[in-house]
Amino acid sequence: MSERLDVAFVPAECPGSDGTGATHSSTIYIERLSRRHDLTVYVSSQMDADDATLPAQDRVEYVLHDDLPKLPHPIFTKMDALHEESAALEGHDLVHSYSSAFIPVLAELEIPTLVTLNSYLPVCPKADMLYHGERKCSGPGPLKCAACVPTTAFKRRQGIEAELRQGYVSMGQIPFVRSSMNHADGITAYHALSPHLKDDYADLGFPEDSITVVPHFYDEEFHRPRPEPTELTEPISALYVGALQDIKGVETLVRALALLRRNDRDVELRIAGRGPLEDTLRELAADLGVEDAITWLGYVDHGELPDLYRSSDVFVYPGVIDEPFGRVMLEALATHTPIVSADVGSMDYIVGPAGTLFEPGNPESLAEAFETLRSDYAAHREAVSHQLKRFEPETVIDSFSSLYAGVVDST
């Protein structure tokens, strides 16, 4: 057991509230890490803490800067709020920011600092590293980013209001990216969620020797093993969970479903999530003649997701960008649901033999990967248990405690 440390933990947004995957991850990390270390959680968020169920309150102290204004810009109001706590932060053994939005603030501190790289925000004002929304970007530049932001917003077809809002936020983050990259060497160590994320940041000038890969661990609410099947019987139940927007590639999934149905595969698809492309996707399904094979579930409460995964034969992830990790993959694995995934980011590292991969954006490749998984389904299901071991909570928290100790000892 590593030494118990006094840790200042900076979460992504307000822990315990409904939000992004990073918000949920922050919540369960606070719950777990507070069993081994003394945590003071510094919340800097536009969310309202009164609407959240703050985790581990009997073991954790909270310093709240919540309900912050979004103007003049949300990221800078959060940075200013955390900067007010600089003196308090320096009273701890270590500051760990699970949000990658605070590199410029933490770089000014005189104590050991650790920043989790769980998005591309420090190196891309849109946080996706897609140039013009189409291909992987080689790196930021003020003029380059200023041209990319509006072009991408227009291509994403999210509606004029959403496009303007996202454009304003992203344009305002161009100077933040420049500041983060200029302060990159001022952070003691970095935690990357996946191997490709470490490689990408190193390629952009972040100190490679200071970046350690520690993956997510699965949420124990989702850990629901089930008996291995002797065979996969039709109808085959496929599941997608996520936003209905272009970067998630759901159009590819709908087109692949049509190909599978055309080949006499009885596949039924459930789609859990909402987004700006829902109407477009419904129209596409009707045009392809598969509207009766799709159940549109809309928003599904987090507590209902484990049973939804567990009642599915296959989970499909058709995304087209390099996700920093992809927590939905662990949700599927924890419920012993094999995966068909686009070959993006570190999906090969996460999925392993528990699923099959396909070329992103290619419906034919997705359909072929689905057939490959179907033909040897029992073997893929059997591989889930072994693959899941690397993401067990105690295994990951052990790695974190070792990382904490190493960061403190290195200064």
N, C-alpha and C positions, 0 to 999 in steps of 0.2 A: 504494500500500500504506500503510495507516494505521500509526502508531507502535506498536511492540511494548510492551505494558503488562504490569505485574505485577498479575495478577488473582486475587482470592480467589473461587472458584466454589463455591457451595453447591448440591449437586444435590438432586433429589427422591429420597429414600430412598438406597439403596446402589447406585451405578452398577455395571453389569455383572451384576446379579442379575435373576432373573425377578420381574416385578412389573407395575405399571401402565404405561400408555403414557408417562406423565411420567418414570418410571424409565428406560425405554428411550431416551427423548429425551435425558435427561441424559447417558446413556452416549455417544451419538453426538455430542452437542455438545462433550463433553470431548475426544473424539477429534479433532474438527475445530478447535475453538478453540485447542487446545494447539499447533497448527502455526503459529499467528500470535502467540500471547501466552504469557507465562510463567504457568502455572496452578498454584495450590495449591488442592486440592479438600478442603473441610471437610465430612466426612460426619457426619451426625447422624441416626441411624436405628435402628429396632428390628430391622432385618435384620442378618444376620451377614456381615461382609465376607469371612470365610474361604470362604463359599459362593459368592462372586461372582468374576467375572473382571474385575478392575479395568482400565479402558481406559487406553491410552497411558502405561503405568507408566514407560517410559523417558524421557518428556517431562514428567511431572506428579509433583508431590509430594502426598502424601495425609496428612491429619490425620483419624484415625478415632475417632469416638465411635459404635461400632456395638453391636449386641446390647443396646440400651437397654431398660429395663423398660417395660412398657405401663401400669403403675400408678404413681402415682394416675391419670394420664391420658397417653396416648401423645404428644399434641401438646406438652404442657408439659414432658415429660421431654426431648424433642428440643430445645425452645427453651432449656431450662436448659443442656443440653450445649453448644449453640452459644454461649450467653452466656459460658461459661467461656473461650471463645477471643476475646473482644472485643479484648483488647490485641494479639493476633497479627493479627486482621483489620485493625486500624488501621495495620498496617505495610505494607499493599499500596496500589497506586494506586487500586484500585476493588474493591468487593465486589459480585458478581452472584449473587443467589439465584435459582436456577431453580425453587425451591419457593416458593410464596406463603404458607408457614406461618411465615415469620420476620420479617414486617414490624415487630412491636414490638421485636425484638432489633436489627435493622439501623437502625431510626430513632434509636437512641441513639448510633450511631457518628459520629465526627467526620470521616469521609472520604466520597468519593462512593459512593453506593449505587444499585444497579439491581435491581428485583424483577420477575421474570416473572409475569405474571398468566395462569396456565394452568389455573385452576379458579375456582370461586366461593367457595372456602373463606373468604377474608377478609371476605366479606359475607353468608355463609349457613352456619350450623353443619352443614347437611346437604350443602353444596357443590353444590346443584343449582338453587337459586333457584325451586323449585316450591312454591307455597303449598298445604299439605295434599296435595302430590303431584299436583296437578291443573292449576294455572294459574300463570303467571309471577308471582313475588312482587314487590311494589313496594319492598321494603326490610325490613331486620331490626328487631326490637325484642325485648327480653328476654321479655316475656309472650307476644308473638306467636309467637316461636320456640319457647318452651316448650310451647305448644299444638300447634304444627305438627309437631314432631319425632315424638311418639308416634303422632299420627294418620297421618302418612306411613308410618312403619314398619309399622303394622298393615295399611295398604292394599297394601303391596308384597308381601305373601304370601311372605315369604322363610323362613318357619318361625320358631317361637318363640325359639329360641336366637339366630339371626341378628338377629331383631328386637330382642331385649333388648340384644345386644352393640352393634348400630348405634345404638340409642336412647341407651345409656350414653355412647358416644363423642360423638354429636351434642349431647346435653344438656351435656356437659362443654365443648363448643366454643362455647357461647353467650358466655361471658365473653371467649374469644379473639377472636370477631368484634367485640365492642365495643372491645377493645384495639386490634385492627388498624385499625378505622375511626378511632379517636382518634389513631393515629400515622400516618395516611395521608400527611399533609403533611410528615412527617419523612424521607421517602424522596426521594432526588434525582430519580430517574426511574423510569418503569415501562415494561415491555415487554409488550404485549398480543399474543396469538397471532392475533387476527382482528379485523376492524372492529367486529362487534357486541359483542365483549368490551370494547373501548375505550368504546363508547357506554354499555354497561351500567354500567361502573365510574364513568364521568363522571356519569351520572344519579344515582349513589348518593353523590356528593360527593368522589370522588377527583379530583385536579387534572388536568383534561383536557389542558392544554398540556404536561404532563409524561409523557403516555402516547404511546408510539410503537408502531405496528403493524409487526411483523416476523413473517411466517408461519413455520411449520415448513418444513424442507427434507425431500425424500424420502430414504429410506434407500437407499443405492446397491445394497444386496443385492437390492432389489426392482426395480431398473432393468433390465427385460428386454423391450425392444421386440420386436414380432413383425410379420410381414407383414400389411398391411391386407387384410381380406376383401373379396371382390367382393359378397357378400351373406351374410345370416345364415340359416343352415339349422337346421331342427329335427332332433333335440331341442335346445332352447335350454338351456344350462347356466347357472343363476343361483347366486350365492354370497352367503352372509351370514357374517361373521366378527365375533364379539363375545360378550359375556355373555348368558345367557338369563335376563333379568330385565325387569321391567315397563317401565323407562325406555328400554329398547332397542327396544320396539315390535315384537317378533318375532311376536306374535299377529296384528298387522295384516298382516305378510308372509304368514303361513300362510293367512289368509283371502283375501288377494289371489291367492295361488297357486290356490286353489279356483276363484275367478272366472275366471282365465285358462284353467284346464283345462276348465271348463264351456263356455268359448268355443272349445274345440278347439285351444288352443295347447299344443303339446307342450313343456312347461317342466319341467325337472328341477332341484330345489333342493338344494344342499348347505349344511348348517349346521355351522359350526365354532365350538365353544364349549360351555361348561357353565354351569349356573346353577340357581337354585331353581325356575324355571318349566319345566324340561325335561319333567317328567312331565305337567304341564298342557298343554303345547304338543303333546306326542305324542298325548294324548287328543283334543285339538282336531283334529289332522290326521286321526285315525281317524274322528272324527265327520263331518268334511267329505269323507271319501273320498279324501284325497290322501296317505295314509301311504306308499303305494308310490312316490310322486314325490319323497320327501324322503330324503336320506341324512344321518344324524346322525353327524357325525365326532368329536364330543366335543372334548377338548383337542387342539390341533394345535401341535406344536413350532414356535417362531418360524422356524427355519431351513427348515421345510417349506412355510411360507406363500407365498413367491414363486411356486413352481410351482403351488400351488393356485389363486392368483389368475389366473395366466397360462393355466391350462387352462379358465378360465370365460369365458363370453361376456359376462356382466353381473354387476356387483357391486351388491347392494341394501343400502341403509342405511335402516331404518325407524324410527330413534329418535324419541322424542317430546320430548326436552329440548334446550335450546340448548347443545350441546357446545361447550366453549371452542374447539376446532378440529375434531378428528376425524382422527387419524393414519391410520385405515384408508382414508380417501379417497385419501391420497397413495400408500398401498400399492397400491391399485387402479390409479390413474393411472400409476404407475411401471411397472406390468406391461401398460400399454395396454389396460386393461379399462374400458369405459364404465360409467357409474354411474346408477342410479336411486336418488334420495335424498329423504328427507323434507325439506321446506323449513323447516328449523330453523337457528338460529344464522346462521353465515356460509357455509352450504353453496352458495349461489349464487356466492359469491366463489371458493370452492375448485373447484367442479365446472365452472362456466361451460358452454360449448357441448359439453363432453365427456360430458354426461349430461342427464337430465331430473329435474324435481322434482315432488313431490306433497304434498298436504295431510297433515300428520302424523296418524296414527290413523285414516286413512280408506282402507279396502281398495279401494274403487272407484276412488279417485284414484290409488292405487298401480298398479292394473291399467291404468288409462288412460295413466299415465306410461310404464309398461313397453311398451305398444303404440306410443306415440309414438317411443320409442327404437328399437323393433324396425323401425318403418316407414322410418326413415332411419339405420339402424345404421352404414353405412359413413361417413357424414358425422360422426357422433359419435366414431367411432374415429379418424378423420382429425384431429379437433380436439384429441385427447389431447396430441399432441406440442407444440402451441402452448401449451396450458394448463399443461403441465408445466414450461415454461421459468421461470415466476415462482417455482417451488419448487426450482430447481436448488441443490445444496449451496453452490457458490461464490457464487452470487447472494445467498443468504441470509446467508452468513458475511461477505460484503462489507458488507451492511447492519448486521450486528452490530458489526463493527469500527468502522464509522462512528458507530454509536450509542455504543459504548464511548468513543471519542475525544470525542464531544460531551458525554457525562456528565462526564468528567474535566475538560474545558475549561470547563464551566459553573460550576465551584465555585472 
